Amino acid sequence: MKLKELLKFLPNEAEVTFEIAEETYPIGILAKNILLIYPRAAEYEVTLIDAGISMCEGKDIPALCIEVSNGN
């Protein structure tokens, strides 16, 4: 699946950890800003989607990690 296809399913305000394999370090970013900052990544293949829940001050916080690769 291409990143642009995956982002259609995520809320714009979803906070994700995003990484382009072998190009960038993981960063925390809003889903709506990924293609603004990394427009070339739209056509990259999603290689990892990892979901979980973390806790902060007794509240459950959804966590989502997305990794993509340009195939090189």
mmCIF file as Biopython writes it, N, C-alpha, C and O atoms, coordinates in Angstrom:
data_model
#
loop_
_atom_site.group_PDB
_atom_site.id
_atom_site.type_symbol
_atom_site.label_atom_id
_atom_site.label_alt_id
_atom_site.label_comp_id
_atom_site.label_asym_id
_atom_site.label_entity_id
_atom_site.label_seq_id
_atom_site.pdbx_PDB_ins_code
_atom_site.Cartn_x
_atom_site.Cartn_y
_atom_site.Cartn_z
_atom_site.occupancy
_atom_site.B_iso_or_equiv
_atom_site.auth_seq_id
_atom_site.auth_asym_id
_atom_site.pdbx_PDB_model_num
ATOM 1   N N  . MET A ? 1  ? 0.841  -1.169 0.000  1.0 0.0 1  A 1 
ATOM 2   C CA . MET A ? 1  ? 0.000  0.000  0.000  1.0 0.0 1  A 1 
ATOM 3   C C  . MET A ? 1  ? 0.895  1.244  0.000  1.0 0.0 1  A 1 
ATOM 4   O O  . MET A ? 1  ? 1.914  1.293  0.689  1.0 0.0 1  A 1 
ATOM 5   N N  . LYS A ? 2  ? 0.502  2.216  -0.765 1.0 0.0 2  A 1 
ATOM 6   C CA . LYS A ? 2  ? 1.232  3.483  -0.823 1.0 0.0 2  A 1 
ATOM 7   C C  . LYS A ? 2  ? 0.823  4.356  0.376  1.0 0.0 2  A 1 
ATOM 8   O O  . LYS A ? 2  ? -0.284 4.242  0.901  1.0 0.0 2  A 1 
ATOM 9   N N  . LEU A ? 3  ? 1.740  5.219  0.784  1.0 0.0 3  A 1 
ATOM 10  C CA . LEU A ? 3  ? 1.470  6.087  1.931  1.0 0.0 3  A 1 
ATOM 11  C C  . LEU A ? 3  ? 0.237  6.953  1.695  1.0 0.0 3  A 1 
ATOM 12  O O  . LEU A ? 3  ? -0.580 7.112  2.602  1.0 0.0 3  A 1 
ATOM 13  N N  . LYS A ? 4  ? 0.086  7.513  0.504  1.0 0.0 4  A 1 
ATOM 14  C CA . LYS A ? 4  ? -1.064 8.389  0.238  1.0 0.0 4  A 1 
ATOM 15  C C  . LYS A ? 4  ? -2.384 7.643  0.421  1.0 0.0 4  A 1 
ATOM 16  O O  . LYS A ? 4  ? -3.384 8.243  0.816  1.0 0.0 4  A 1 
ATOM 17  N N  . GLU A ? 5  ? -2.394 6.335  0.134  1.0 0.0 5  A 1 
ATOM 18  C CA . GLU A ? 5  ? -3.605 5.535  0.325  1.0 0.0 5  A 1 
ATOM 19  C C  . GLU A ? 5  ? -3.890 5.325  1.805  1.0 0.0 5  A 1 
ATOM 20  O O  . GLU A ? 5  ? -5.041 5.410  2.235  1.0 0.0 5  A 1 
ATOM 21  N N  . LEU A ? 6  ? -2.849 5.050  2.585  1.0 0.0 6  A 1 
ATOM 22  C CA . LEU A ? 6  ? -3.018 4.850  4.019  1.0 0.0 6  A 1 
ATOM 23  C C  . LEU A ? 6  ? -3.527 6.113  4.698  1.0 0.0 6  A 1 
ATOM 24  O O  . LEU A ? 6  ? -4.400 6.044  5.563  1.0 0.0 6  A 1 
ATOM 25  N N  . LEU A ? 7  ? -2.992 7.255  4.317  1.0 0.0 7  A 1 
ATOM 26  C CA . LEU A ? 7  ? -3.367 8.509  4.970  1.0 0.0 7  A 1 
ATOM 27  C C  . LEU A ? 7  ? -4.829 8.867  4.767  1.0 0.0 7  A 1 
ATOM 28  O O  . LEU A ? 7  ? -5.381 9.647  5.543  1.0 0.0 7  A 1 
ATOM 29  N N  . LYS A ? 8  ? -5.466 8.319  3.750  1.0 0.0 8  A 1 
ATOM 30  C CA . LYS A ? 8  ? -6.892 8.563  3.528  1.0 0.0 8  A 1 
ATOM 31  C C  . LYS A ? 8  ? -7.737 8.015  4.677  1.0 0.0 8  A 1 
ATOM 32  O O  . LYS A ? 8  ? -8.844 8.495  4.919  1.0 0.0 8  A 1 
ATOM 33  N N  . PHE A ? 9  ? -7.216 7.010  5.383  1.0 0.0 9  A 1 
ATOM 34  C CA . PHE A ? 9  ? -7.963 6.348  6.447  1.0 0.0 9  A 1 
ATOM 35  C C  . PHE A ? 9  ? -7.692 6.936  7.828  1.0 0.0 9  A 1 
ATOM 36  O O  . PHE A ? 9  ? -8.388 6.597  8.785  1.0 0.0 9  A 1 
ATOM 37  N N  . LEU A ? 10 ? -6.703 7.802  7.948  1.0 0.0 10 A 1 
ATOM 38  C CA . LEU A ? 10 ? -6.337 8.367  9.243  1.0 0.0 10 A 1 
ATOM 39  C C  . LEU A ? 10 ? -6.965 9.740  9.434  1.0 0.0 10 A 1 
ATOM 40  O O  . LEU A ? 10 ? -7.051 10.525 8.489  1.0 0.0 10 A 1 
ATOM 41  N N  . PRO A ? 11 ? -7.404 10.031 10.654 1.0 0.0 11 A 1 
ATOM 42  C CA . PRO A ? 11 ? -7.874 11.395 10.922 1.0 0.0 11 A 1 
ATOM 43  C C  . PRO A ? 11 ? -6.720 12.384 10.747 1.0 0.0 11 A 1 
ATOM 44  O O  . PRO A ? 11 ? -5.577 12.062 11.072 1.0 0.0 11 A 1 
ATOM 45  N N  . ASN A ? 12 ? -7.004 13.566 10.245 1.0 0.0 12 A 1 
ATOM 46  C CA . ASN A ? 12 ? -5.967 14.573 10.036 1.0 0.0 12 A 1 
ATOM 47  C C  . ASN A ? 12 ? -5.197 14.897 11.302 1.0 0.0 12 A 1 
ATOM 48  O O  . ASN A ? 12 ? -4.000 15.178 11.243 1.0 0.0 12 A 1 
ATOM 49  N N  . GLU A ? 13 ? -5.864 14.863 12.440 1.0 0.0 13 A 1 
ATOM 50  C CA . GLU A ? 13 ? -5.231 15.225 13.703 1.0 0.0 13 A 1 
ATOM 51  C C  . GLU A ? 13 ? -4.568 14.045 14.408 1.0 0.0 13 A 1 
ATOM 52  O O  . GLU A ? 13 ? -4.102 14.187 15.538 1.0 0.0 13 A 1 
ATOM 53  N N  . ALA A ? 14 ? -4.520 12.890 13.761 1.0 0.0 14 A 1 
ATOM 54  C CA . ALA A ? 14 ? -3.864 11.732 14.370 1.0 0.0 14 A 1 
ATOM 55  C C  . ALA A ? 14 ? -2.369 11.996 14.525 1.0 0.0 14 A 1 
ATOM 56  O O  . ALA A ? 14 ? -1.698 12.412 13.581 1.0 0.0 14 A 1 
ATOM 57  N N  . GLU A ? 15 ? -1.861 11.749 15.727 1.0 0.0 15 A 1 
ATOM 58  C CA . GLU A ? 15 ? -0.432 11.893 15.973 1.0 0.0 15 A 1 
ATOM 59  C C  . GLU A ? 15 ? 0.231  10.547 15.679 1.0 0.0 15 A 1 
ATOM 60  O O  . GLU A ? 15 ? -0.175 9.519  16.220 1.0 0.0 15 A 1 
ATOM 61  N N  . VAL A ? 16 ? 1.236  10.560 14.833 1.0 0.0 16 A 1 
ATOM 62  C CA . VAL A ? 16 ? 1.929  9.335  14.457 1.0 0.0 16 A 1 
ATOM 63  C C  . VAL A ? 16 ? 3.442  9.548  14.580 1.0 0.0 16 A 1 
ATOM 64  O O  . VAL A ? 16 ? 3.943  10.673 14.572 1.0 0.0 16 A 1 
ATOM 65  N N  . THR A ? 17 ? 4.133  8.434  14.693 1.0 0.0 17 A 1 
ATOM 66  C CA . THR A ? 17 ? 5.580  8.445  14.563 1.0 0.0 17 A 1 
ATOM 67  C C  . THR A ? 17 ? 5.866  8.004  13.140 1.0 0.0 17 A 1 
ATOM 68  O O  . THR A ? 17 ? 5.457  6.917  12.732 1.0 0.0 17 A 1 
ATOM 69  N N  . PHE A ? 18 ? 6.558  8.831  12.385 1.0 0.0 18 A 1 
ATOM 70  C CA . PHE A ? 18 ? 6.760  8.591  10.961 1.0 0.0 18 A 1 
ATOM 71  C C  . PHE A ? 18 ? 8.245  8.493  10.645 1.0 0.0 18 A 1 
ATOM 72  O O  . PHE A ? 18 ? 9.059  9.256  11.166 1.0 0.0 18 A 1 
ATOM 73  N N  . GLU A ? 19 ? 8.585  7.536  9.777  1.0 0.0 19 A 1 
ATOM 74  C CA . GLU A ? 19 ? 9.977  7.360  9.357  1.0 0.0 19 A 1 
ATOM 75  C C  . GLU A ? 19 ? 10.028 6.917  7.907  1.0 0.0 19 A 1 
ATOM 76  O O  . GLU A ? 19 ? 9.232  6.083  7.476  1.0 0.0 19 A 1 
ATOM 77  N N  . ILE A ? 20 ? 10.971 7.478  7.155  1.0 0.0 20 A 1 
ATOM 78  C CA . ILE A ? 20 ? 11.293 6.977  5.828  1.0 0.0 20 A 1 
ATOM 79  C C  . ILE A ? 20 ? 12.542 6.120  6.020  1.0 0.0 20 A 1 
ATOM 80  O O  . ILE A ? 20 ? 13.606 6.637  6.358  1.0 0.0 20 A 1 
ATOM 81  N N  . ALA A ? 21 ? 12.413 4.814  5.806  1.0 0.0 21 A 1 
ATOM 82  C CA . ALA A ? 21 ? 13.509 3.885  6.068  1.0 0.0 21 A 1 
ATOM 83  C C  . ALA A ? 21 ? 14.776 4.309  5.338  1.0 0.0 21 A 1 
ATOM 84  O O  . ALA A ? 21 ? 14.751 4.626  4.149  1.0 0.0 21 A 1 
ATOM 85  N N  . GLU A ? 22 ? 15.867 4.307  6.064  1.0 0.0 22 A 1 
ATOM 86  C CA . GLU A ? 22 ? 17.204 4.622  5.559  1.0 0.0 22 A 1 
ATOM 87  C C  . GLU A ? 22 ? 17.348 6.054  5.054  1.0 0.0 22 A 1 
ATOM 88  O O  . GLU A ? 22 ? 18.341 6.375  4.401  1.0 0.0 22 A 1 
ATOM 89  N N  . GLU A ? 23 ? 16.363 6.932  5.349  1.0 0.0 23 A 1 
ATOM 90  C CA . GLU A ? 23 ? 16.462 8.334  4.941  1.0 0.0 23 A 1 
ATOM 91  C C  . GLU A ? 23 ? 16.284 9.299  6.104  1.0 0.0 23 A 1 
ATOM 92  O O  . GLU A ? 23 ? 17.001 10.295 6.198  1.0 0.0 23 A 1 
ATOM 93  N N  . THR A ? 24 ? 15.327 9.012  6.999  1.0 0.0 24 A 1 
ATOM 94  C CA . THR A ? 24 ? 15.047 9.930  8.095  1.0 0.0 24 A 1 
ATOM 95  C C  . THR A ? 24 ? 14.981 9.173  9.418  1.0 0.0 24 A 1 
ATOM 96  O O  . THR A ? 24 ? 14.796 7.957  9.450  1.0 0.0 24 A 1 
ATOM 97  N N  . TYR A ? 25 ? 15.135 9.911  10.490 1.0 0.0 25 A 1 
ATOM 98  C CA . TYR A ? 25 ? 14.891 9.365  11.824 1.0 0.0 25 A 1 
ATOM 99  C C  . TYR A ? 25 ? 13.402 9.433  12.092 1.0 0.0 25 A 1 
ATOM 100 O O  . TYR A ? 25 ? 12.705 10.250 11.491 1.0 0.0 25 A 1 
ATOM 101 N N  . PRO A ? 26 ? 12.891 8.577  12.997 1.0 0.0 26 A 1 
ATOM 102 C CA . PRO A ? 26 ? 11.473 8.673  13.349 1.0 0.0 26 A 1 
ATOM 103 C C  . PRO A ? 26 ? 11.167 10.035 13.987 1.0 0.0 26 A 1 
ATOM 104 O O  . PRO A ? 26 ? 11.939 10.535 14.804 1.0 0.0 26 A 1 
ATOM 105 N N  . ILE A ? 27 ? 10.044 10.619 13.605 1.0 0.0 27 A 1 
ATOM 106 C CA . ILE A ? 27 ? 9.610  11.882 14.201 1.0 0.0 27 A 1 
ATOM 107 C C  . ILE A ? 27 ? 8.132  11.788 14.568 1.0 0.0 27 A 1 
ATOM 108 O O  . ILE A ? 27 ? 7.372  11.051 13.939 1.0 0.0 27 A 1 
ATOM 109 N N  . GLY A ? 28 ? 7.741  12.528 15.572 1.0 0.0 28 A 1 
ATOM 110 C CA . GLY A ? 28 ? 6.332  12.656 15.918 1.0 0.0 28 A 1 
ATOM 111 C C  . GLY A ? 28 ? 5.722  13.747 15.054 1.0 0.0 28 A 1 
ATOM 112 O O  . GLY A ? 28 ? 6.268  14.847 14.965 1.0 0.0 28 A 1 
ATOM 113 N N  . ILE A ? 29 ? 4.596  13.454 14.418 1.0 0.0 29 A 1 
ATOM 114 C CA . ILE A ? 29 ? 4.014  14.389 13.457 1.0 0.0 29 A 1 
ATOM 115 C C  . ILE A ? 29 ? 2.518  14.118 13.344 1.0 0.0 29 A 1 
ATOM 116 O O  . ILE A ? 29 ? 2.064  12.992 13.551 1.0 0.0 29 A 1 
ATOM 117 N N  . LEU A ? 30 ? 1.761  15.154 13.015 1.0 0.0 30 A 1 
ATOM 118 C CA . LEU A ? 30 ? 0.338  14.956 12.723 1.0 0.0 30 A 1 
ATOM 119 C C  . LEU A ? 30 ? 0.196  14.358 11.329 1.0 0.0 30 A 1 
ATOM 120 O O  . LEU A ? 30 ? 0.950  14.704 10.419 1.0 0.0 30 A 1 
ATOM 121 N N  . ALA A ? 31 ? -0.762 13.468 11.165 1.0 0.0 31 A 1 
ATOM 122 C CA . ALA A ? 31 ? -0.957 12.799 9.876  1.0 0.0 31 A 1 
ATOM 123 C C  . ALA A ? 31 ? -1.118 13.803 8.736  1.0 0.0 31 A 1 
ATOM 124 O O  . ALA A ? 31 ? -0.603 13.585 7.639  1.0 0.0 31 A 1 
ATOM 125 N N  . LYS A ? 32 ? -1.831 14.899 8.991  1.0 0.0 32 A 1 
ATOM 126 C CA . LYS A ? 32 ? -2.085 15.880 7.932  1.0 0.0 32 A 1 
ATOM 127 C C  . LYS A ? 32 ? -0.817 16.594 7.463  1.0 0.0 32 A 1 
ATOM 128 O O  . LYS A ? 32 ? -0.802 17.169 6.375  1.0 0.0 32 A 1 
ATOM 129 N N  . ASN A ? 33 ? 0.235  16.563 8.264  1.0 0.0 33 A 1 
ATOM 130 C CA . ASN A ? 33 ? 1.469  17.271 7.914  1.0 0.0 33 A 1 
ATOM 131 C C  . ASN A ? 33 ? 2.524  16.403 7.227  1.0 0.0 33 A 1 
ATOM 132 O O  . ASN A ? 33 ? 3.526  16.922 6.736  1.0 0.0 33 A 1 
ATOM 133 N N  . ILE A ? 34 ? 2.308  15.095 7.187  1.0 0.0 34 A 1 
ATOM 134 C CA . ILE A ? 34 ? 3.324  14.207 6.614  1.0 0.0 34 A 1 
ATOM 135 C C  . ILE A ? 34 ? 3.629  14.581 5.164  1.0 0.0 34 A 1 
ATOM 136 O O  . ILE A ? 34 ? 4.792  14.762 4.804  1.0 0.0 34 A 1 
ATOM 137 N N  . LEU A ? 35 ? 2.606  14.697 4.340  1.0 0.0 35 A 1 
ATOM 138 C CA . LEU A ? 35 ? 2.852  14.985 2.921  1.0 0.0 35 A 1 
ATOM 139 C C  . LEU A ? 35 ? 3.232  16.441 2.669  1.0 0.0 35 A 1 
ATOM 140 O O  . LEU A ? 35 ? 3.792  16.766 1.622  1.0 0.0 35 A 1 
ATOM 141 N N  . LEU A ? 36 ? 2.929  17.315 3.623  1.0 0.0 36 A 1 
ATOM 142 C CA . LEU A ? 36 ? 3.385  18.701 3.499  1.0 0.0 36 A 1 
ATOM 143 C C  . LEU A ? 36 ? 4.902  18.783 3.680  1.0 0.0 36 A 1 
ATOM 144 O O  . LEU A ? 36 ? 5.582  19.539 2.986  1.0 0.0 36 A 1 
ATOM 145 N N  . ILE A ? 37 ? 5.417  17.998 4.618  1.0 0.0 37 A 1 
ATOM 146 C CA . ILE A ? 37 ? 6.851  18.024 4.915  1.0 0.0 37 A 1 
ATOM 147 C C  . ILE A ? 37 ? 7.631  17.055 4.022  1.0 0.0 37 A 1 
ATOM 148 O O  . ILE A ? 37 ? 8.766  17.335 3.635  1.0 0.0 37 A 1 
ATOM 149 N N  . TYR A ? 38 ? 7.017  15.919 3.699  1.0 0.0 38 A 1 
ATOM 150 C CA . TYR A ? 38 ? 7.678  14.888 2.880  1.0 0.0 38 A 1 
ATOM 151 C C  . TYR A ? 38 ? 6.822  14.546 1.658  1.0 0.0 38 A 1 
ATOM 152 O O  . TYR A ? 38 ? 6.325  13.424 1.572  1.0 0.0 38 A 1 
ATOM 153 N N  . PRO A ? 39 ? 6.633  15.462 0.717  1.0 0.0 39 A 1 
ATOM 154 C CA . PRO A ? 39 ? 5.736  15.200 -0.417 1.0 0.0 39 A 1 
ATOM 155 C C  . PRO A ? 39 ? 6.166  14.012 -1.270 1.0 0.0 39 A 1 
ATOM 156 O O  . PRO A ? 39 ? 5.316  13.317 -1.827 1.0 0.0 39 A 1 
ATOM 157 N N  . ARG A ? 40 ? 7.461  13.768 -1.381 1.0 0.0 40 A 1 
ATOM 158 C CA . ARG A ? 40 ? 7.938  12.641 -2.196 1.0 0.0 40 A 1 
ATOM 159 C C  . ARG A ? 40 ? 7.517  11.290 -1.620 1.0 0.0 40 A 1 
ATOM 160 O O  . ARG A ? 40 ? 7.492  10.289 -2.336 1.0 0.0 40 A 1 
ATOM 161 N N  . ALA A ? 41 ? 7.188  11.258 -0.335 1.0 0.0 41 A 1 
ATOM 162 C CA . ALA A ? 41 ? 6.831  10.003 0.329  1.0 0.0 41 A 1 
ATOM 163 C C  . ALA A ? 41 ? 5.436  9.505  -0.055 1.0 0.0 41 A 1 
ATOM 164 O O  . ALA A ? 41 ? 5.083  8.374  0.279  1.0 0.0 41 A 1 
ATOM 165 N N  . ALA A ? 42 ? 4.645  10.308 -0.737 1.0 0.0 42 A 1 
ATOM 166 C CA . ALA A ? 42 ? 3.279  9.910  -1.102 1.0 0.0 42 A 1 
ATOM 167 C C  . ALA A ? 42 ? 3.252  8.595  -1.868 1.0 0.0 42 A 1 
ATOM 168 O O  . ALA A ? 42 ? 2.349  7.781  -1.673 1.0 0.0 42 A 1 
ATOM 169 N N  . GLU A ? 43 ? 4.223  8.384  -2.728 1.0 0.0 43 A 1 
ATOM 170 C CA . GLU A ? 43 ? 4.264  7.174  -3.562 1.0 0.0 43 A 1 
ATOM 171 C C  . GLU A ? 43 ? 5.101  6.051  -2.958 1.0 0.0 43 A 1 
ATOM 172 O O  . GLU A ? 43 ? 5.234  4.987  -3.563 1.0 0.0 43 A 1 
ATOM 173 N N  . TYR A ? 44 ? 5.668  6.274  -1.772 1.0 0.0 44 A 1 
ATOM 174 C CA . TYR A ? 44 ? 6.484  5.244  -1.128 1.0 0.0 44 A 1 
ATOM 175 C C  . TYR A ? 44 ? 5.586  4.146  -0.578 1.0 0.0 44 A 1 
ATOM 176 O O  . TYR A ? 44 ? 4.443  4.394  -0.195 1.0 0.0 44 A 1 
ATOM 177 N N  . GLU A ? 45 ? 6.115  2.937  -0.544 1.0 0.0 45 A 1 
ATOM 178 C CA . GLU A ? 45 ? 5.385  1.793  -0.002 1.0 0.0 45 A 1 
ATOM 179 C C  . GLU A ? 45 ? 5.457  1.786  1.520  1.0 0.0 45 A 1 
ATOM 180 O O  . GLU A ? 45 ? 6.518  2.014  2.101  1.0 0.0 45 A 1 
ATOM 181 N N  . VAL A ? 46 ? 4.324  1.523  2.158  1.0 0.0 46 A 1 
ATOM 182 C CA . VAL A ? 46 ? 4.287  1.379  3.615  1.0 0.0 46 A 1 
ATOM 183 C C  . VAL A ? 46 ? 4.897  0.012  3.952  1.0 0.0 46 A 1 
ATOM 184 O O  . VAL A ? 46 ? 4.432  -1.021 3.469  1.0 0.0 46 A 1 
ATOM 185 N N  . THR A ? 47 ? 5.935  0.022  4.780  1.0 0.0 47 A 1 
ATOM 186 C CA . THR A ? 47 ? 6.606  -1.221 5.148  1.0 0.0 47 A 1 
ATOM 187 C C  . THR A ? 47 ? 6.295  -1.649 6.572  1.0 0.0 47 A 1 
ATOM 188 O O  . THR A ? 47 ? 6.533  -2.801 6.937  1.0 0.0 47 A 1 
ATOM 189 N N  . LEU A ? 48 ? 5.763  -0.731 7.387  1.0 0.0 48 A 1 
ATOM 190 C CA . LEU A ? 48 ? 5.453  -1.055 8.782  1.0 0.0 48 A 1 
ATOM 191 C C  . LEU A ? 48 ? 4.334  -0.155 9.277  1.0 0.0 48 A 1 
ATOM 192 O O  . LEU A ? 48 ? 4.373  1.062  9.097  1.0 0.0 48 A 1 
ATOM 193 N N  . ILE A ? 49 ? 3.348  -0.763 9.895  1.0 0.0 49 A 1 
ATOM 194 C CA . ILE A ? 49 ? 2.326  -0.046 10.654 1.0 0.0 49 A 1 
ATOM 195 C C  . ILE A ? 49 ? 2.267  -0.745 11.998 1.0 0.0 49 A 1 
ATOM 196 O O  . ILE A ? 49 ? 1.969  -1.937 12.073 1.0 0.0 49 A 1 
ATOM 197 N N  . ASP A ? 50 ? 2.547  -0.010 13.051 1.0 0.0 50 A 1 
ATOM 198 C CA . ASP A ? 50 ? 2.562  -0.582 14.393 1.0 0.0 50 A 1 
ATOM 199 C C  . ASP A ? 50 ? 1.678  0.269  15.282 1.0 0.0 50 A 1 
ATOM 200 O O  . ASP A ? 50 ? 1.931  1.463  15.449 1.0 0.0 50 A 1 
ATOM 201 N N  . ALA A ? 51 ? 0.656  -0.322 15.849 1.0 0.0 51 A 1 
ATOM 202 C CA . ALA A ? 51 ? -0.273 0.409  16.707 1.0 0.0 51 A 1 
ATOM 203 C C  . ALA A ? 51 ? -0.161 -0.089 18.138 1.0 0.0 51 A 1 
ATOM 204 O O  . ALA A ? 51 ? 0.117  -1.262 18.389 1.0 0.0 51 A 1 
ATOM 205 N N  . GLY A ? 52 ? -0.379 0.814  19.052 1.0 0.0 52 A 1 
ATOM 206 C CA . GLY A ? 52 ? -0.342 0.452  20.456 1.0 0.0 52 A 1 
ATOM 207 C C  . GLY A ? 52 ? -1.008 1.525  21.290 1.0 0.0 52 A 1 
ATOM 208 O O  . GLY A ? 52 ? -1.582 2.482  20.772 1.0 0.0 52 A 1 
ATOM 209 N N  . ILE A ? 53 ? -0.915 1.339  22.603 1.0 0.0 53 A 1 
ATOM 210 C CA . ILE A ? 53 ? -1.468 2.313  23.538 1.0 0.0 53 A 1 
ATOM 211 C C  . ILE A ? 53 ? -0.407 2.603  24.582 1.0 0.0 53 A 1 
ATOM 212 O O  . ILE A ? 53 ? 0.184  1.688  25.156 1.0 0.0 53 A 1 
ATOM 213 N N  . SER A ? 54 ? -0.173 3.878  24.821 1.0 0.0 54 A 1 
ATOM 214 C CA . SER A ? 54 ? 0.731  4.265  25.897 1.0 0.0 54 A 1 
ATOM 215 C C  . SER A ? 54 ? -0.097 4.996  26.949 1.0 0.0 54 A 1 
ATOM 216 O O  . SER A ? 54 ? -1.214 5.439  26.678 1.0 0.0 54 A 1 
ATOM 217 N N  . MET A ? 55 ? 0.455  5.114  28.136 1.0 0.0 55 A 1 
ATOM 218 C CA . MET A ? 55 ? -0.262 5.792  29.211 1.0 0.0 55 A 1 
ATOM 219 C C  . MET A ? 55 ? 0.501  7.033  29.629 1.0 0.0 55 A 1 
ATOM 220 O O  . MET A ? 55 ? 1.727  7.020  29.732 1.0 0.0 55 A 1 
ATOM 221 N N  . CYS A ? 56 ? -0.230 8.093  29.867 1.0 0.0 56 A 1 
ATOM 222 C CA . CYS A ? 56 ? 0.344  9.336  30.367 1.0 0.0 56 A 1 
ATOM 223 C C  . CYS A ? 56 ? -0.629 9.913  31.390 1.0 0.0 56 A 1 
ATOM 224 O O  . CYS A ? 56 ? -1.777 10.217 31.062 1.0 0.0 56 A 1 
ATOM 225 N N  . GLU A ? 57 ? -0.175 10.060 32.603 1.0 0.0 57 A 1 
ATOM 226 C CA . GLU A ? 57 ? -1.003 10.607 33.691 1.0 0.0 57 A 1 
ATOM 227 C C  . GLU A ? 57 ? -2.321 9.853  33.827 1.0 0.0 57 A 1 
ATOM 228 O O  . GLU A ? 57 ? -3.375 10.454 34.038 1.0 0.0 57 A 1 
ATOM 229 N N  . GLY A ? 58 ? -2.247 8.529  33.703 1.0 0.0 58 A 1 
ATOM 230 C CA . GLY A ? 58 ? -3.415 7.689  33.884 1.0 0.0 58 A 1 
ATOM 231 C C  . GLY A ? 58 ? -4.370 7.639  32.705 1.0 0.0 58 A 1 
ATOM 232 O O  . GLY A ? 58 ? -5.434 7.028  32.807 1.0 0.0 58 A 1 
ATOM 233 N N  . LYS A ? 59 ? -4.021 8.262  31.592 1.0 0.0 59 A 1 
ATOM 234 C CA . LYS A ? 59 ? -4.882 8.259  30.410 1.0 0.0 59 A 1 
ATOM 235 C C  . LYS A ? 59 ? -4.264 7.404  29.313 1.0 0.0 59 A 1 
ATOM 236 O O  . LYS A ? 59 ? -3.054 7.444  29.086 1.0 0.0 59 A 1 
ATOM 237 N N  . ASP A ? 60 ? -5.101 6.634  28.639 1.0 0.0 60 A 1 
ATOM 238 C CA . ASP A ? 60 ? -4.643 5.853  27.490 1.0 0.0 60 A 1 
ATOM 239 C C  . ASP A ? 60 ? -4.497 6.769  26.282 1.0 0.0 60 A 1 
ATOM 240 O O  . ASP A ? 60 ? -5.395 7.548  25.962 1.0 0.0 60 A 1 
ATOM 241 N N  . ILE A ? 61 ? -3.346 6.660  25.616 1.0 0.0 61 A 1 
ATOM 242 C CA . ILE A ? 61 ? -3.078 7.474  24.434 1.0 0.0 61 A 1 
ATOM 243 C C  . ILE A ? 61 ? -2.747 6.537  23.274 1.0 0.0 61 A 1 
ATOM 244 O O  . ILE A ? 61 ? -1.778 5.782  23.356 1.0 0.0 61 A 1 
ATOM 245 N N  . PRO A ? 62 ? -3.541 6.572  22.183 1.0 0.0 62 A 1 
ATOM 246 C CA . PRO A ? 62 ? -3.224 5.716  21.036 1.0 0.0 62 A 1 
ATOM 247 C C  . PRO A ? 62 ? -1.879 6.105  20.441 1.0 0.0 62 A 1 
ATOM 248 O O  . PRO A ? 62 ? -1.547 7.287  20.345 1.0 0.0 62 A 1 
ATOM 249 N N  . ALA A ? 63 ? -1.118 5.109  20.047 1.0 0.0 63 A 1 
ATOM 250 C CA . ALA A ? 63 ? 0.183  5.346  19.423 1.0 0.0 63 A 1 
ATOM 251 C C  . ALA A ? 63 ? 0.204  4.607  18.092 1.0 0.0 63 A 1 
ATOM 252 O O  . ALA A ? 63 ? -0.205 3.449  18.012 1.0 0.0 63 A 1 
ATOM 253 N N  . LEU A ? 64 ? 0.679  5.278  17.053 1.0 0.0 64 A 1 
ATOM 254 C CA . LEU A ? 64 ? 0.749  4.679  15.728 1.0 0.0 64 A 1 
ATOM 255 C C  . LEU A ? 64 ? 2.095  5.009  15.111 1.0 0.0 64 A 1 
ATOM 256 O O  . LEU A ? 64 ? 2.502  6.170  15.065 1.0 0.0 64 A 1 
ATOM 257 N N  . CYS A ? 65 ? 2.776  3.987  14.643 1.0 0.0 65 A 1 
ATOM 258 C CA . CYS A ? 65 ? 4.068  4.160  13.983 1.0 0.0 65 A 1 
ATOM 259 C C  . CYS A ? 65 ? 3.921  3.741  12.518 1.0 0.0 65 A 1 
ATOM 260 O O  . CYS A ? 65 ? 3.414  2.658  12.222 1.0 0.0 65 A 1 
ATOM 261 N N  . ILE A ? 66 ? 4.365  4.602  11.612 1.0 0.0 66 A 1 
ATOM 262 C CA . ILE A ? 66 ? 4.320  4.311  10.174 1.0 0.0 66 A 1 
ATOM 263 C C  . ILE A ? 66 ? 5.726  4.425  9.618  1.0 0.0 66 A 1 
ATOM 264 O O  . ILE A ? 66 ? 6.410  5.429  9.821  1.0 0.0 66 A 1 
ATOM 265 N N  . GLU A ? 67 ? 6.153  3.380  8.910  1.0 0.0 67 A 1 
ATOM 266 C CA . GLU A ? 67 ? 7.440  3.410  8.218  1.0 0.0 67 A 1 
ATOM 267 C C  . GLU A ? 67 ? 7.185  3.167  6.739  1.0 0.0 67 A 1 
ATOM 268 O O  . GLU A ? 67 ? 6.396  2.298  6.371  1.0 0.0 67 A 1 
ATOM 269 N N  . VAL A ? 68 ? 7.859  3.942  5.896  1.0 0.0 68 A 1 
ATOM 270 C CA . VAL A ? 68 ? 7.745  3.766  4.453  1.0 0.0 68 A 1 
ATOM 271 C C  . VAL A ? 68 ? 9.125  3.604  3.848  1.0 0.0 68 A 1 
ATOM 272 O O  . VAL A ? 68 ? 10.131 3.936  4.476  1.0 0.0 68 A 1 
ATOM 273 N N  . SER A ? 69 ? 9.172  3.096  2.633  1.0 0.0 69 A 1 
ATOM 274 C CA . SER A ? 69 ? 10.447 2.921  1.926  1.0 0.0 69 A 1 
ATOM 275 C C  . SER A ? 69 ? 10.247 3.241  0.453  1.0 0.0 69 A 1 
ATOM 276 O O  . SER A ? 69 ? 9.191  2.982  -0.125 1.0 0.0 69 A 1 
ATOM 277 N N  . ASN A ? 70 ? 11.297 3.816  -0.140 1.0 0.0 70 A 1 
ATOM 278 C CA . ASN A ? 70 ? 11.223 4.098  -1.572 1.0 0.0 70 A 1 
ATOM 279 C C  . ASN A ? 70 ? 11.678 2.910  -2.402 1.0 0.0 70 A 1 
ATOM 280 O O  . ASN A ? 70 ? 11.718 2.996  -3.629 1.0 0.0 70 A 1 
ATOM 281 N N  . GLY A ? 71 ? 12.016 1.816  -1.762 1.0 0.0 71 A 1 
ATOM 282 C CA . GLY A ? 71 ? 12.366 0.605  -2.471 1.0 0.0 71 A 1 
ATOM 283 C C  . GLY A ? 71 ? 13.805 0.503  -2.917 1.0 0.0 71 A 1 
ATOM 284 O O  . GLY A ? 71 ? 14.167 -0.470 -3.580 1.0 0.0 71 A 1 
ATOM 285 N N  . ASN A ? 72 ? 14.631 1.458  -2.584 1.0 0.0 72 A 1 
ATOM 286 C CA . ASN A ? 72 ? 16.048 1.412  -2.969 1.0 0.0 72 A 1 
ATOM 287 C C  . ASN A ? 72 ? 16.890 0.779  -1.893 1.0 0.0 72 A 1 
ATOM 288 O O  . ASN A ? 72 ? 18.105 0.659  -2.051 1.0 0.0 72 A 1 
#
